């Protein structure tokens, strides 16, 4: 595949050798190829962290912004150019922690974005502090006696807010993850794919420990059953349900009425407002003589 | 006519804005320039608030601390504002008020005309009588204002206005002024926060995200209410989101802006730094109010100049513009987008509560003749595109995210010319720092000098910036009328300050803060010797009386 992988970037990679992030990278490139996209049609957006370096390792348009702020930046990009396939790839600390408020309000907005959350349960780039996903009692370099707060349930939150595509994958299962990503990218509106990505440097457990906690949803799973899928999502971090947890018919995407008005054009292609319209606005301020 | 200062006072929710607007417009329809400014408390109902209208033969777009006529719609407001009444001034109050020149049963007359809701029209009618405006103009204004709501409402308003007018005429007796003669003069009546959106639309702004914060909220509201301006708006969850959304949209090729006040800008500062690093244009309006922290949410100040200048970590260029009136607000908004695009930098437009809540009478209100297009560097590109290619002037060809032929890579990390993360400290880092700063050096060369008023031969020159221009010029005129050789210099392009040759004079800097922020910049940047500083920091706008008092 690599010979014709047009999404392969020659930027030197800064991840730890053997990091499961490489699995997510491979799955993403496979998904983009399978969807027959061109690099010029894709924009990858991230915040800060090891996972947030992801966009540099894919040949595509890149917006590598501020810690926690990938979602608002991606929302601005998606509104300004609806024909672009905009994908956010960042860590759990970035998207659930520093950017938690944006996560909540992005769920409400439902912009046409795919959000890939690399969940490694740890702050890796800052060398091993608790993430919002770290289980209670787990010891870290900072929480030396163990974490004393509960982990955030962001996928359950997403389902509660009727995010119409919520999935979880595993970085160690590239074919399944690639399939999830393809479906997520193809879904209109906000789609969220959390990826369990064991940290081989700061994590407290071997990769098999993570693998054993995976709980693939079976064929009998009904992804439209909102309350049942919330229950499923709430099993984290003891068990991680994987696959498409929740999926319903798309609801109106953010800026839908704006897109209709401008026939889905990119803002850069909209003509300037007619000068006479603005002059009319100014002339309205002119107070005329009465009789 | 003799210059007049009229104050209309009442509680929030009593409709004094409507009365002030009706009276100001009545003057304007008769060919007289009326200026109106509002001051109010940070509450939804109750308290004391006023609308202050100034009228003369020539525009005086500046506040006065004195009222020649005070109309109060409730007794508390009457007592609160009465100290501002000039000697021999006229007090108009509700029936039962103590020692007023004219007492009007606002409620009773309104009810006779159709309901208590028409009390504002009664008050407007009474004020017209007190200043010599014929009732006809007000009747026509009411017809225009309420026409959409049907004849019944128009007629009730007109009846109420007439009742107020007649009641005032009867009580004024000999003090009733002669009707003012109509003139042919025509003026535009507008506020800066109304015209900033028009300037932005003219400049090709497409995207505006903001979080509501007084006194900036009128800007996003004006976009939302006027879809013909073609600007998409979003109320962000916080100012951090607002600035990052705007930067995302801008990176994707849409001219974009946000607006806030000092506290919101505090949240935006990391985004300002991001704009500096990824060299992505953005226009940020800071409508200033007094701080620190929540400060006085509905009052005015010029306290955020140094914050606008320094807010954001690291070193990168930016421009700061500060309009002095609604026409300036158009011109400088267009200029802000132009500078932001050409230098690929954040540009900050500083306004304040006073400017936001004041409606100016202007002889002309127009768009600049030439308005540049969007994304000037779109045409550029060789075979290999590099977003941060090193160039002589520091400005790299800028393509948008989503360009169909070339991939664009933007990175908040220090980056290579291609936009990828680098730790090359020997060459790339110094070259990128120099590249960014070179843009600032070039920007400085095109910043406009201050406008000069009566500086030839002036022994003393007052320097101001932003919204204080007309108040300072009023002070200059009054001093010159006393035979004093005084002039003024007014800056609206604040940063970077251009190199200037200034005449020998005694310089006084007038600004709405306690620490002399602009005075300090003039000293450090231009080496200008400052003889005195006049700072106002009580939350009120600077007026000519306050300046004269400090100078005396």
Interface residues (C-beta under 8 A of the other chain):
Chain A: X11 X14 X39 X40 X43 X45 X48 X53 X56 X59 X60 X61 X62 X63 X64 X65 X66 X69 X71 X72 X73 X74 X75 X76 X77 X79 X80 X81 X83 X84 X101 X102 X104 X105 X255 X258 X266 X267 X268 X270 X272 X273 X275 X277 X278 X279 X281 X282 X285 X286 X287 X288 X289 X290 X291
Chain B: X25 X28 X29 X30 X31 X136 X137 X140 X141 X182 X184 X186 X187 X188 X189 X190 X194 X195 X198 X201 X202 X204 X206 X207 X209 X226 X228 X229 X230 X232 X234 X236 X237 X238 X240 X241 X242 X244 X245 X246 X247 X248 X249 X250 X251 X252 X253 X254 X256 X270 X271 X274 X278 X330 X365 X366 X367 X371 X373 X374 X375 X400 X401 X402 X403 X404 X405 X406 X407 X408 X409 X410 X411 X412 X413 X419 X420 X421
